[in-house]
């Protein structure tokens, strides 16, 4: 990143608020000398966090006042209607006004999606925004969407997700021509529900690199750069994966703590276990993209620590620098032979 | 098990056929002196396998001829129409005729489901059979259904799955009053699709022990004895879990093989790694139940080895001994205040 870039940070969001968002923001501006971050939230709390971490006086960090905070369990409709001066809302407003090129929030997912959709609007040709994240797999990583924004999806929605996700992977991922798979309960043509079968047809007929159905276990063997599914299924796939990984970690801990001998073994195996933990560290993959909006919005995990929130900011920086929304808009224009709108 | 019991084994099914099914059957009859197994398939191949493993002459093992085998990739409709003398079909026919109290097959899932449904029929009040299996979790295990038989499900179907699964857990599981959870993308009331929301209402209004929505990561923390979902979602949850577990195993292997030091650590940690593998060993959980039919049908993993297939036979023995289908029928009768039909 060389050009000047400004991002709006919902500095009050997430389980830990400024105690995490402020030091993460400080680390981000140290890494990117031309980056400016608007820290949106309660000025007193933000000043205090800046002072506590020795970050006062940086010209790259600008406090942007907002008097309210959206609760982690607040209903999205309530947040949208009654919290017009929340740190989340003001951060998104800054994207809308053009003062910021992206917004990063660790707040309530539903409220973030509802507010971003209301304020920024979707791109022409996109019915619904989707949530996309990066997931580690053997020999690499893949991206998956939707992860919970849309519980019921038509074939057209799934196709739109594929378009948006492939633009993202092209721009900020590892694949120039992303392999797109449709999540299904088998690889055979005859399997799956009607939406998935029709989406397969749409993808086959398009110029995208469609590689067919992907069964959920094969996602982790690097068979696709992008896995497309409805939000219900995607959420279940992601959460099942997280649940099993946590269970295996717990089993490993228990087995290594069983007796003196196994505790000694744990000491010997420590570098290996650390390497394993590093490879699976969810913090390295923090920062999900809300795709399909007229602006870049990044959702950090609510329980993110400083390292994880830094990663979410980094995701925002990359997507803003690449201007993902206008790339998606251009791609939709090509696919549907219309002029770009934005 | 004390009473005499006869099971029909599709001895040609699965990736390995008689080389796995025959020694597994021999081990099962050794464990249960009053168990008889009908080994259904090609008599020559079965005789040969029996001789090879020293199992000829056992009065508990009876060869039952069948001239055909259903291919692992064969279309269910084709198998049903054209392979009327397949080992799978004949094994199911023996359940229908009352000669066997259960059928165990490692064959093609779709063909097994289609044939079992056609031959045995569903219980009154059950629209669709479902596939149910046991999954390990922290401090125990849980059962989950449906795992792929039904891609689209109404609320009523989900409710039927809950009834069938809870009868199974009561009879052969660990819980006298199984906690039933509905798989959803969040624990809040407002989340989920319409089918799931309506199924929640049906469960709340019933006498079953409904514990609410369960998010996929929490399944692995022993929050429910039975997790209910449609077959598409269930398949994705199960396969995602398997994929992540396989990936973590692979990462562990790679990290332990990285250099001389880590290889030495692997030697020291070997008992721990073996204990971990034992706890996660999918063979211990082999044998999925096709619930909702007028007979016990157990589906073994196609790639099952002898230990795994033995476990599937064991599942069949338990469910036959408890007569799960008539228990389900009786429960449906209670719930809908009708006389038991079977």
Interface residues (C-beta under 8 A of the other chain):
Chain A: X73 X75 X136 X137 X138 X148 X151 X152 X183 X185 X186 X188 X190 X191 X192 X193 X194 X215 X216 X217 X218 X219 X220 X221 X229 X231 X232 X233 X235 X236 X237 X238 X239 X240 X241 X242 X243 X244 X245 X246 X247 X248 X250 X251 X252 X255 X256 X258 X261 X262 X264 X265 X266 X268 X269 X271 X272 X275 X276 X279 X280
Chain B: X73 X75 X136 X137 X138 X148 X151 X152 X183 X185 X186 X188 X190 X191 X192 X193 X194 X215 X216 X217 X218 X219 X220 X221 X229 X231 X232 X233 X235 X236 X237 X238 X239 X240 X241 X242 X243 X244 X245 X246 X247 X248 X250 X251 X252 X255 X256 X258 X261 X262 X264 X265 X266 X268 X269 X271 X272 X275 X276 X279 X280
